[in-house]
Amino acid sequence: MKVTALLGERFKDAPSDCTIESHKLMVRGGYMKNMASGIYSLFTPAKRISKKIENIIREEMDRIDAQEVMFPVVMPASLWEESGRYTSIGSEMARFTDRGGNRLVLGMTHEEAAVHLARNTASSYTQYPFSIYQIQTKFRDEPRARGGLIRVREFTMKDAYSFHTSQEDLEKTYQRFYDAYVRIYKRCGAKNVIAVKSDSGMMGGSVSHEFMLLTDIGEDTLAICPECGYSANMEVASCDIVNEPGEIEPLEKISTPNVKTIEGLRHTLGVDAKRFAKAVVYQKNSDDSYIIVFVRGDLEVNETKLRNHLGAEVHPAAVITEDSGIVAGYIGPIGLPEGIPVVFDRSLCGIESLVCGANEENFHLKGLNIARDVGEVEYVDVAKVFEGAVCPVCEKRSITIKRGIEVGNIFQLGTKYTKSMNMTYLDRDGEAKNPIMGCYGIGIGRLMASVCEESCDKFGPVWPISIAPWQVEICNLRSTDEGVTKVAEDLYDELTRRGVEVLYDDRDIRPGSMFADADLFGVPVRVVVSPKNCDAGVVEVSTRDKTVKTEYSIGSAADDVSALVKELLSKYEI
């Protein structure tokens, strides 16, 4: 490819709305162009990178016997009504009606389509297990599109679905996908990807993992133990605490006029926040009924864990009505109105004396002992994990909090979709059963942007050669010189003939501008052809990551550059 024929421009500065490095560099480098919020067109460099990522994914999916298929982008609403997700998913899903009055949706994920494809086809246990996958465009009306390709509304995704007759078989395939994902990220040059336990969310299922690229700009918060390797998304991370019991004290009602916050009480009473039973009020989305959560005063409630515990969607109570009987700012577990569900976080377990509200305006209780004063309660884990918490695996106070970008996810779905959509097979005994499913996704554009985010410098991307748009860039520093141009073009022709992917900058521009563009292209191997080098009978060769800087003779340059490319590629072979 010659740069004179390449559509797209490179810019010195990025627009002000580009807030993270990968977005800035990919706009400046002529990789992408914004069409609407969260919707982008890709220029040739980005498309070539995407294609290479897709090819790596295809090779790894084929390696574990997954079969490539293709689902429609547009699906009938009735299919999603079967699964129940037509109404359970909110405005993120695009719904519309065609000219015939048929209700349709744009696919944001394809579990329903996978079941539709396989049901009435895989009707006998002898046809199981099997896995199918596609690489397809999807649309999710994301309310917080940001970071270029990191969070978009229209995106290309590899999604796979496996079908099984037993949980044991699902677990075997789940592990094969897990291992395949590890290979995919290594082959794509993503250096800092870890797998963490996650919440299944709208996908359903009981077991799920997210593959996270660790970076400070990540929007997900992760709990990681460097001692044993435990890792989990903040949404599901266990919050394990070892409390100092303290002494049992008598229950005492104390006056605390106009003091409603933990911070205020801490100063007024001189008691550590860890000795408070903090009340947090929520409401169920379905009927706005109240739920009160008690948690240790220095901690916060993890709403995802609370929703999973309750099996219901909830939201923080914006307004607490007078007729509820709840005294805002003075809530405690003794004397609450009857019928209000109460959740006790296990961070309170083992503390012998606590401070809490008295359920009376301007009064709190001191010396609360839950076992003595409330009775037997169930302690559950609904608190957010924190830096220095106890690791649930190795039991050391070693939990660290990191940020990450989700670059893939895998779920054990169970029979959530096959049961609701009436997909069955006949087992050995002739009994009809619902297959067990798994699903597995990787966002192509997000992975590309994530690799750029971690593999770049202030001048541009440093693409791994396994996914780089081209493997070699030839910079002709004097295109008006016939001798220099002949050396450059002969090398371009010979490398291309050998199957090396070459970008040839044949423009008549200043060397500084050419090198600035070359940094933005991020091509791994750069060959500089100049009058000075040609007079010396050499070409100058360097790598974008600055690990190689050398000269090759013009006569052997094609051999030497090809060998260097082969050596760099070998680092990504698994």
TINU-972409 format. One record per residue (C-alpha): residue in three letters; x, y, z. Coordinates in steps of 0.2 Angstrom, whole numbers, padded with zeros to 4 digits. Each point is the difference from the previous one (the first is absolute). Layout:
! TINU-972409
<"ALA",<X,Y,Z>>
...
END
This chain:
! TINU-972409
<"MET",<0000,0000,0000>>
<"LYS",<0007,0017,-0005>>
<"VAL",<-0004,0015,0012>>
<"THR",<-0004,0011,-0015>>
<"ALA",<-0015,-0012,-0004>>
<"LEU",<-0005,-0002,0018>>
<"LEU",<-0017,0009,0005>>
<"GLY",<0001,0009,0016>>
<"GLU",<0010,0014,0009>>
<"ARG",<0012,0001,0015>>
<"PHE",<-0002,0015,0012>>
<"LYS",<0012,0008,0012>>
<"ASP",<-0014,0002,0013>>
<"ALA",<-0015,-0009,0005>>
<"PRO",<-0018,0007,0002>>
<"SER",<-0004,0006,0018>>
<"ASP",<-0013,-0013,0002>>
<"CYS",<0013,-0014,-0001>>
<"THR",<0004,-0004,0019>>
<"ILE",<0011,-0015,0000>>
<"GLU",<0016,-0004,-0009>>
<"SER",<-0006,-0013,-0012>>
<"HIS",<-0015,0011,-0006>>
<"LYS",<0012,0014,-0003>>
<"LEU",<0013,-0010,-0009>>
<"MET",<-0013,-0009,-0011>>
<"VAL",<-0008,0016,-0005>>
<"ARG",<0017,0009,-0003>>
<"GLY",<0006,-0015,-0010>>
<"GLY",<-0014,-0001,-0012>>
<"TYR",<-0007,-0017,0007>>
<"MET",<-0018,0005,0003>>
<"LYS",<-0013,0014,-0003>>
<"ASN",<-0015,0004,0011>>
<"MET",<-0017,-0001,-0009>>
<"ALA",<-0011,0002,0016>>
<"SER",<0001,-0003,0018>>
<"GLY",<0009,-0017,0003>>
<"ILE",<-0001,-0004,-0019>>
<"TYR",<0016,0001,-0010>>
<"SER",<0006,-0004,-0018>>
<"LEU",<0017,-0009,-0001>>
<"PHE",<0014,0005,-0012>>
<"THR",<0011,-0013,-0008>>
<"PRO",<0013,-0001,0014>>
<"ALA",<-0013,-0004,0013>>
<"LYS",<-0009,-0012,-0012>>
<"ARG",<0016,-0010,-0003>>
<"ILE",<0003,-0001,0019>>
<"SER",<-0018,-0006,0003>>
<"LYS",<0001,-0013,-0013>>
<"LYS",<0016,-0007,0008>>
<"ILE",<-0008,-0001,0017>>
<"GLU",<-0015,-0008,-0008>>
<"ASN",<0012,-0013,-0009>>
<"ILE",<0008,-0004,0016>>
<"ILE",<-0016,-0002,0009>>
<"ARG",<-0006,-0012,-0014>>
<"GLU",<0015,-0010,0001>>
<"GLU",<-0002,-0003,0018>>
<"MET",<-0019,-0003,-0001>>
<"ASP",<0003,-0013,-0014>>
<"ARG",<0014,-0007,0011>>
<"ILE",<-0013,-0005,0014>>
<"ASP",<-0012,-0006,-0013>>
<"ALA",<-0012,0014,0000>>
<"GLN",<-0010,0003,-0017>>
<"GLU",<-0002,0017,-0008>>
<"VAL",<-0017,0005,-0004>>
<"MET",<-0009,0016,-0003>>
<"PHE",<-0016,0007,0008>>
<"PRO",<-0010,0015,-0006>>
<"VAL",<0002,0017,0007>>
<"VAL",<-0019,0003,0000>>
<"MET",<-0010,-0012,0009>>
<"PRO",<-0019,-0001,0004>>
<"ALA",<-0006,0006,0017>>
<"SER",<-0009,-0016,0003>>
<"LEU",<0016,-0010,0001>>
<"TRP",<0006,0011,0015>>
<"GLU",<-0018,-0001,0007>>
<"GLU",<0003,-0019,0001>>
<"SER",<0016,0003,0011>>
<"GLY",<-0009,0014,0010>>
<"ARG",<0014,0012,-0004>>
<"TYR",<-0011,0011,-0012>>
<"THR",<-0007,0008,0016>>
<"SER",<0014,-0003,0013>>
<"ILE",<0013,0010,-0011>>
<"GLY",<-0003,0018,0000>>
<"SER",<0004,0014,-0012>>
<"GLU",<0017,-0007,-0004>>
<"MET",<-0009,-0011,-0013>>
<"ALA",<-0006,0008,-0016>>
<"ARG",<-0018,-0005,-0005>>
<"PHE",<-0009,0005,-0016>>
<"THR",<-0014,-0005,-0011>>
<"ASP",<0001,-0004,-0018>>
<"ARG",<-0012,0006,-0014>>
<"GLY",<-0011,-0016,0003>>
<"GLY",<-0002,0005,0018>>
<"ASN",<0012,-0014,0006>>
<"ARG",<0009,0004,0016>>
<"LEU",<0019,-0002,-0001>>
<"VAL",<0016,0002,0010>>
<"LEU",<0018,0004,-0005>>
<"GLY",<0011,-0014,0008>>
<"MET",<0010,0006,0015>>
<"THR",<0004,-0019,0004>>
<"HIS",<-0005,-0016,-0009>>
<"GLU",<-0005,-0013,0013>>
<"GLU",<-0018,0000,-0007>>
<"ALA",<0007,-0002,-0017>>
<"ALA",<0011,-0014,0005>>
<"VAL",<-0014,-0010,0008>>
<"HIS",<-0011,0003,-0015>>
<"LEU",<0014,-0007,-0012>>
<"ALA",<0003,-0015,0010>>
<"ARG",<-0018,-0005,0006>>
<"ASN",<-0009,-0013,-0010>>
<"THR",<0017,-0004,-0008>>
<"ALA",<0010,-0007,0015>>
<"SER",<-0014,-0011,0006>>
<"SER",<0010,-0015,0006>>
<"TYR",<0013,-0002,0014>>
<"THR",<0011,-0008,-0014>>
<"GLN",<0002,0017,-0008>>
<"TYR",<0007,0008,0016>>
<"PRO",<0011,0009,0005>>
<"PHE",<0003,0013,-0013>>
<"SER",<0006,0018,-0001>>
<"ILE",<-0004,0014,-0013>>
<"TYR",<0007,0017,-0002>>
<"GLN",<-0002,0016,-0011>>
<"ILE",<0009,0016,-0002>>
<"GLN",<-0014,0012,-0003>>
<"THR",<-0005,0019,0002>>
<"LYS",<-0011,0004,0015>>
<"PHE",<-0009,0015,0007>>
<"ARG",<-0002,0005,0018>>
<"ASP",<-0007,0017,0003>>
<"GLU",<0013,0004,0013>>
<"PRO",<-0004,0015,0010>>
<"ARG",<0019,0003,0005>>
<"ALA",<0009,-0001,-0017>>
<"ARG",<0018,0005,0004>>
<"GLY",<0018,-0003,-0003>>
<"GLY",<-0001,-0003,-0019>>
<"LEU",<-0002,-0018,-0003>>
<"ILE",<0001,-0005,0018>>
<"ARG",<-0018,0003,0003>>
<"VAL",<-0011,0002,-0016>>
<"ARG",<-0018,-0003,-0006>>
<"GLU",<0004,-0009,-0016>>
<"PHE",<0013,-0013,0001>>
<"THR",<0007,-0016,-0007>>
<"MET",<0001,-0015,0011>>
<"LYS",<0004,-0018,0000>>
<"ASP",<-0013,-0009,0010>>
<"ALA",<0000,-0019,0002>>
<"TYR",<-0013,-0012,0008>>
<"SER",<0002,-0018,0006>>
<"PHE",<-0013,-0013,0003>>
<"HIS",<0001,-0015,0012>>
<"THR",<-0009,-0014,0008>>
<"SER",<0008,0001,0017>>
<"GLN",<0008,0013,0011>>
<"GLU",<0016,-0010,0000>>
<"ASP",<0002,0001,-0019>>
<"LEU",<-0004,0019,0001>>
<"GLU",<0014,0002,0012>>
<"LYS",<0012,-0009,-0011>>
<"THR",<-0004,0011,-0015>>
<"TYR",<0000,0016,0011>>
<"GLN",<0018,-0004,0004>>
<"ARG",<0004,-0002,-0018>>
<"PHE",<-0007,0017,-0004>>
<"TYR",<0009,0007,0015>>
<"ASP",<0017,-0007,-0006>>
<"ALA",<-0004,0006,-0018>>
<"TYR",<-0003,0018,0006>>
<"VAL",<0017,0000,0009>>
<"ARG",<0008,-0005,-0016>>
<"ILE",<-0010,0013,-0010>>
<"TYR",<0006,0014,0011>>
<"LYS",<0018,-0006,0000>>
<"ARG",<0000,-0001,-0019>>
<"CYS",<-0008,0017,-0002>>
<"GLY",<0014,0007,0011>>
<"ALA",<-0011,0005,0015>>
<"LYS",<0013,-0001,0014>>
<"ASN",<-0010,0004,0016>>
<"VAL",<-0016,-0010,-0002>>
<"ILE",<-0007,-0010,0015>>
<"ALA",<-0016,-0010,0003>>
<"VAL",<-0011,0005,0014>>
<"LYS",<-0016,-0007,0007>>
<"SER",<-0015,0011,-0005>>
<"ASP",<-0018,0003,0001>>
<"SER",<-0011,-0008,-0013>>
<"GLY",<-0012,0014,-0001>>
<"MET",<-0013,0000,-0014>>
<"MET",<0009,-0015,-0008>>
<"GLY",<-0006,-0012,0014>>
<"GLY",<0009,-0015,0007>>
<"SER",<0010,-0004,0016>>
<"VAL",<0018,0000,-0006>>
<"SER",<0009,0014,-0010>>
<"HIS",<0017,0007,-0003>>
<"GLU",<0005,0016,-0008>>
<"PHE",<0017,0003,-0008>>
<"MET",<0007,0016,0006>>
<"LEU",<0014,0011,-0007>>
<"LEU",<0008,0008,0015>>
<"THR",<0001,0019,-0003>>
<"ASP",<-0003,0016,0010>>
<"ILE",<-0013,0006,-0013>>
<"GLY",<-0010,-0016,0002>>
<"GLU",<-0018,0003,0005>>
<"ASP",<-0002,-0016,0010>>
<"THR",<0007,-0002,0018>>
<"LEU",<0009,-0016,0004>>
<"ALA",<0005,-0009,0016>>
<"ILE",<0016,-0009,-0002>>
<"CYS",<0011,-0010,0013>>
<"PRO",<0018,0001,-0006>>
<"GLU",<0004,-0014,0013>>
<"CYS",<-0010,-0014,-0007>>
<"GLY",<-0007,0007,-0017>>
<"TYR",<-0019,0002,0006>>
<"SER",<-0009,0012,-0011>>
<"ALA",<-0018,0006,-0002>>
<"ASN",<-0010,0015,-0006>>
<"MET",<-0004,0012,0013>>
<"GLU",<-0019,-0005,-0003>>
<"VAL",<0003,-0017,0006>>
<"ALA",<0016,0000,0010>>
<"SER",<-0002,-0007,0018>>
<"CYS",<0002,0012,0014>>
<"ASP",<0009,-0010,0013>>
<"ILE",<0004,0009,0017>>
<"VAL",<0007,-0005,0016>>
<"ASN",<-0008,0011,0014>>
<"GLU",<0007,0004,0017>>
<"PRO",<-0014,-0005,0011>>
<"GLY",<0002,0013,0014>>
<"GLU",<-0009,-0001,0016>>
<"ILE",<-0019,-0003,0003>>
<"GLU",<-0008,0017,0006>>
<"PRO",<-0017,0004,0007>>
<"LEU",<-0012,0006,-0012>>
<"GLU",<-0002,0019,0002>>
<"LYS",<-0011,0013,-0009>>
<"ILE",<0010,0016,-0003>>
<"SER",<-0006,0017,-0006>>
<"THR",<0008,0005,-0017>>
<"PRO",<-0010,0016,-0005>>
<"ASN",<0002,0003,-0019>>
<"VAL",<0014,-0013,-0002>>
<"LYS",<-0005,-0011,-0014>>
<"THR",<0016,-0005,-0008>>
<"ILE",<0014,-0013,0004>>
<"GLU",<0013,0014,-0001>>
<"GLY",<-0010,0011,0012>>
<"LEU",<-0003,-0014,0012>>
<"ARG",<0018,-0005,0000>>
<"HIS",<0005,0018,0005>>
<"THR",<-0014,0002,0013>>
<"LEU",<0002,-0017,0009>>
<"GLY",<0019,-0003,-0004>>
<"VAL",<-0004,-0018,-0006>>
<"ASP",<0009,-0007,-0015>>
<"ALA",<-0011,-0002,-0016>>
<"LYS",<0003,-0019,0001>>
<"ARG",<-0010,-0001,0016>>
<"PHE",<-0016,0007,-0009>>
<"ALA",<-0014,-0010,-0008>>
<"LYS",<-0004,0012,-0014>>
<"ALA",<-0018,-0001,-0008>>
<"VAL",<-0002,0001,-0019>>
<"VAL",<-0018,0001,-0007>>
<"TYR",<-0004,-0008,-0017>>
<"GLN",<-0017,-0002,-0009>>
<"LYS",<-0005,-0014,-0011>>
<"ASN",<-0002,0005,-0018>>
<"SER",<-0016,-0010,-0002>>
<"ASP",<-0010,0008,0014>>
<"ASP",<0011,0013,0008>>
<"SER",<-0001,-0009,0017>>
<"TYR",<0014,0003,0012>>
<"ILE",<0015,-0011,0005>>
<"ILE",<0012,0005,0013>>
<"VAL",<0018,-0006,0000>>
<"PHE",<0011,0001,0015>>
<"VAL",<0019,0001,-0004>>
<"ARG",<0016,0004,0010>>
<"GLY",<0001,0019,0001>>
<"ASP",<0016,0002,-0011>>
<"LEU",<-0006,-0011,-0014>>
<"GLU",<-0012,0002,-0015>>
<"VAL",<-0014,-0011,-0006>>
<"ASN",<0004,-0010,-0016>>
<"GLU",<-0017,0002,-0010>>
<"THR",<0004,-0014,-0012>>
<"LYS",<0003,-0012,0015>>
<"LEU",<-0016,0006,0008>>
<"ARG",<-0011,-0002,-0015>>
<"ASN",<0007,-0018,-0002>>
<"HIS",<-0004,-0004,0018>>
<"LEU",<-0017,0007,-0001>>
<"GLY",<-0004,-0007,-0018>>
<"ALA",<-0007,0017,-0004>>
<"GLU",<0005,0017,-0008>>
<"VAL",<0002,0014,0013>>
<"HIS",<0005,0018,0000>>
<"PRO",<0005,0012,0014>>
<"ALA",<-0015,0008,0009>>
<"ALA",<0000,0018,-0006>>
<"VAL",<-0014,0005,0011>>
<"ILE",<-0006,-0009,0016>>
<"THR",<-0018,0004,0003>>
<"GLU",<-0007,0005,0018>>
<"ASP",<-0013,-0014,0000>>
<"SER",<0014,-0013,-0003>>
<"GLY",<0005,0001,0019>>
<"ILE",<0018,0001,-0005>>
<"VAL",<0009,0014,0009>>
<"ALA",<0013,0006,-0013>>
<"GLY",<0017,0003,0008>>
<"TYR",<-0004,-0009,0016>>
<"ILE",<-0004,-0018,-0006>>
<"GLY",<0005,-0015,0010>>
<"PRO",<-0005,-0019,0001>>
<"ILE",<-0010,0002,0016>>
<"GLY",<-0018,0007,-0001>>
<"LEU",<-0001,0000,-0019>>
<"PRO",<-0018,0000,-0008>>
<"GLU",<-0006,-0017,-0003>>
<"GLY",<0001,-0008,-0017>>
<"ILE",<0015,0009,-0006>>
<"PRO",<0013,-0012,-0006>>
<"VAL",<0017,0002,0008>>
<"VAL",<0017,-0006,-0006>>
<"PHE",<0015,-0002,0012>>
<"ASP",<0017,0001,-0009>>
<"ARG",<0013,-0012,0007>>
<"SER",<0012,0014,0004>>
<"LEU",<-0011,0002,0016>>
<"CYS",<0003,-0018,0006>>
<"GLY",<0011,-0002,0015>>
<"ILE",<-0001,0019,0006>>
<"GLU",<-0006,-0001,0018>>
<"SER",<-0006,0018,0002>>
<"LEU",<-0006,0012,-0014>>
<"VAL",<-0007,0017,-0002>>
<"CYS",<-0016,0001,-0010>>
<"GLY",<-0016,0011,-0002>>
<"ALA",<-0014,-0001,0013>>
<"ASN",<-0014,0002,-0013>>
<"GLU",<-0004,0016,0009>>
<"GLU",<0004,0017,-0006>>
<"ASN",<0016,0007,0008>>
<"PHE",<0005,-0016,0009>>
<"HIS",<0012,-0014,-0003>>
<"LEU",<0004,-0016,0009>>
<"LYS",<0017,-0005,0007>>
<"GLY",<0005,-0017,0006>>
<"LEU",<-0011,-0009,-0013>>
<"ASN",<0004,-0019,0001>>
<"ILE",<-0009,-0008,-0015>>
<"ALA",<-0001,-0017,0008>>
<"ARG",<-0007,0006,0016>>
<"ASP",<-0010,0015,-0005>>
<"VAL",<-0007,-0006,-0017>>
<"GLY",<0001,-0019,0001>>
<"GLU",<0006,-0012,-0013>>
<"VAL",<0003,0008,-0017>>
<"GLU",<0007,-0006,-0017>>
<"TYR",<0016,0008,-0005>>
<"VAL",<0003,0002,-0019>>
<"ASP",<0013,0007,-0010>>
<"VAL",<-0006,0016,-0008>>
<"ALA",<0014,0013,0003>>
<"LYS",<0013,0006,-0012>>
<"VAL",<0017,-0007,0001>>
<"PHE",<0014,0012,0005>>
<"GLU",<0019,0002,-0001>>
<"GLY",<0007,-0011,0014>>
<"ALA",<-0015,-0011,0002>>
<"VAL",<0003,-0019,0004>>
<"CYS",<0002,-0011,-0016>>
<"PRO",<-0013,-0013,0000>>
<"VAL",<0012,-0013,-0006>>
<"CYS",<0017,0002,0009>>
<"GLU",<-0008,0010,0015>>
<"LYS",<0014,0013,0000>>
<"ARG",<-0004,0019,0001>>
<"SER",<0006,0002,-0017>>
<"ILE",<-0014,0006,-0012>>
<"THR",<0005,0014,-0012>>
<"ILE",<-0012,0010,-0010>>
<"LYS",<0004,0002,-0019>>
<"ARG",<-0009,0007,-0015>>
<"GLY",<-0003,-0010,-0016>>
<"ILE",<-0008,0000,-0017>>
<"GLU",<-0011,-0015,-0004>>
<"VAL",<0007,-0008,-0016>>
<"GLY",<-0010,-0016,0001>>
<"ASN",<-0012,-0010,0010>>
<"ILE",<-0006,-0018,0002>>
<"PHE",<-0016,-0006,0009>>
<"GLN",<-0007,-0017,0005>>
<"LEU",<-0018,0004,-0004>>
<"GLY",<-0009,-0017,0005>>
<"THR",<-0017,-0002,-0007>>
<"LYS",<-0006,0018,0001>>
<"TYR",<-0003,0002,-0018>>
<"THR",<-0003,-0018,-0006>>
<"LYS",<-0014,-0003,0013>>
<"SER",<-0008,0017,-0003>>
<"MET",<0001,-0003,-0019>>
<"ASN",<-0006,-0018,0001>>
<"MET",<0016,-0008,-0007>>
<"THR",<0001,-0018,0004>>
<"TYR",<0009,-0016,-0005>>
<"LEU",<-0004,-0018,0003>>
<"ASP",<0013,-0008,0012>>
<"ARG",<0005,-0019,0001>>
<"ASP",<-0017,-0004,0008>>
<"GLY",<-0010,0009,-0012>>
<"GLU",<-0004,0014,0012>>
<"ALA",<-0001,0018,-0006>>
<"LYS",<0012,0011,0009>>
<"ASN",<0007,0018,-0002>>
<"PRO",<0018,0002,-0006>>
<"ILE",<0012,0009,0011>>
<"MET",<0008,0015,-0008>>
<"GLY",<0016,0011,0001>>
<"CYS",<0004,0016,-0009>>
<"TYR",<0016,0009,-0003>>
<"GLY",<0003,0017,-0007>>
<"ILE",<0015,0011,-0006>>
<"GLY",<-0002,0018,-0007>>
<"ILE",<0011,0003,-0015>>
<"GLY",<0001,0019,0000>>
<"ARG",<0002,0001,0019>>
<"LEU",<0014,-0013,0000>>
<"MET",<0009,0010,-0014>>
<"ALA",<-0002,0016,0010>>
<"SER",<0006,-0008,0016>>
<"VAL",<0016,-0007,-0008>>
<"CYS",<0003,0018,-0006>>
<"GLU",<-0003,0007,0017>>
<"GLU",<0013,-0011,0008>>
<"SER",<0012,-0001,-0015>>
<"CYS",<0004,0018,-0004>>
<"ASP",<0011,0015,0003>>
<"LYS",<-0003,0019,-0001>>
<"PHE",<0003,-0001,-0019>>
<"GLY",<-0012,-0014,-0005>>
<"PRO",<-0005,-0018,0002>>
<"VAL",<0013,-0014,0001>>
<"TRP",<-0010,-0014,-0008>>
<"PRO",<0005,-0018,0003>>
<"ILE",<0006,-0007,-0016>>
<"SER",<-0014,-0014,0001>>
<"ILE",<-0014,0013,-0002>>
<"ALA",<0010,0015,-0007>>
<"PRO",<-0008,0008,-0016>>
<"TRP",<0016,-0004,-0009>>
<"GLN",<0016,-0009,0005>>
<"VAL",<0012,0012,-0008>>
<"GLU",<0000,0018,-0005>>
<"ILE",<0013,0006,-0013>>
<"CYS",<0003,0019,0001>>
<"ASN",<0007,0008,-0015>>
<"LEU",<0008,0016,0005>>
<"ARG",<0004,0006,-0017>>
<"SER",<-0014,-0006,-0012>>
<"THR",<0007,0013,-0013>>
<"ASP",<0016,-0009,-0001>>
<"GLU",<0000,-0015,-0013>>
<"GLY",<0013,-0010,0008>>
<"VAL",<-0008,0001,0018>>
<"THR",<-0017,-0003,-0007>>
<"LYS",<0006,-0016,-0010>>
<"VAL",<0008,-0007,0016>>
<"ALA",<-0016,0003,0010>>
<"GLU",<-0012,-0006,-0014>>
<"ASP",<0011,-0016,-0003>>
<"LEU",<0000,-0004,0018>>
<"TYR",<-0019,0003,0001>>
<"ASP",<-0003,-0011,-0015>>
<"GLU",<0011,-0014,0006>>
<"LEU",<-0007,0000,0018>>
<"THR",<-0018,0000,-0007>>
<"ARG",<0004,-0014,-0011>>
<"ARG",<0006,-0010,0015>>
<"GLY",<-0016,0003,0009>>
<"VAL",<0006,0013,0012>>
<"GLU",<-0013,0014,0003>>
<"VAL",<0008,0016,-0005>>
<"LEU",<-0006,0018,0002>>
<"TYR",<0011,0011,-0012>>
<"ASP",<0000,0019,0003>>
<"ASP",<0004,0006,-0017>>
<"ARG",<-0005,0018,0004>>
<"ASP",<0011,0016,-0004>>
<"ILE",<-0001,0007,0018>>
<"ARG",<0012,0005,0013>>
<"PRO",<0009,-0014,0010>>
<"GLY",<-0007,0006,0016>>
<"SER",<-0018,0000,-0006>>
<"MET",<0003,-0018,-0007>>
<"PHE",<0007,-0006,0016>>
<"ALA",<-0015,0008,0010>>
<"ASP",<-0012,-0009,-0011>>
<"ALA",<0010,-0017,0001>>
<"ASP",<-0001,0001,0019>>
<"LEU",<-0019,0002,-0001>>
<"PHE",<-0001,-0015,-0012>>
<"GLY",<0009,-0010,0014>>
<"VAL",<0007,-0012,-0013>>
<"PRO",<0012,-0012,0009>>
<"VAL",<0015,0001,-0012>>
<"ARG",<0006,0016,-0008>>
<"VAL",<0012,0001,-0015>>
<"VAL",<0007,0017,-0004>>
<"VAL",<0007,0002,-0018>>
<"SER",<0009,0017,-0002>>
<"PRO",<0014,0007,-0011>>
<"LYS",<0012,-0002,0014>>
<"ASN",<-0004,-0018,0003>>
<"CYS",<0000,-0004,-0018>>
<"ASP",<0017,0008,-0002>>
<"ALA",<0006,-0012,0014>>
<"GLY",<-0008,-0015,-0008>>
<"VAL",<-0012,-0003,0014>>
<"VAL",<-0018,0003,0007>>
<"GLU",<-0003,0005,0018>>
<"VAL",<-0012,-0012,0009>>
<"SER",<-0008,0003,0017>>
<"THR",<-0015,-0007,0009>>
<"ARG",<-0014,0011,0007>>
<"ASP",<0003,-0007,0018>>
<"LYS",<0018,0006,-0002>>
<"THR",<0007,-0017,0004>>
<"VAL",<0009,-0001,-0017>>
<"LYS",<0010,0014,-0009>>
<"THR",<0012,-0006,-0013>>
<"GLU",<0006,0001,-0018>>
<"TYR",<-0002,-0014,-0014>>
<"SER",<0009,0000,-0016>>
<"ILE",<-0011,0005,-0015>>
<"GLY",<0004,-0017,-0008>>
<"SER",<-0006,-0011,0015>>
<"ALA",<-0013,0012,0006>>
<"ALA",<-0015,-0010,-0006>>
<"ASP",<0007,-0016,0008>>
<"ASP",<0005,0009,0017>>
<"VAL",<-0017,0009,0001>>
<"SER",<-0010,-0016,-0004>>
<"ALA",<0011,-0009,0014>>
<"LEU",<-0004,0014,0012>>
<"VAL",<-0019,-0001,-0003>>
<"LYS",<0001,-0018,0002>>
<"GLU",<0009,0001,0017>>
<"LEU",<-0013,0013,0006>>
<"LEU",<-0014,-0010,-0005>>
<"SER",<0007,-0016,0009>>
<"LYS",<-0003,0009,0016>>
<"TYR",<-0019,-0001,-0002>>
<"GLU",<0000,-0018,-0005>>
<"ILE",<-0009,-0012,0012>>
END
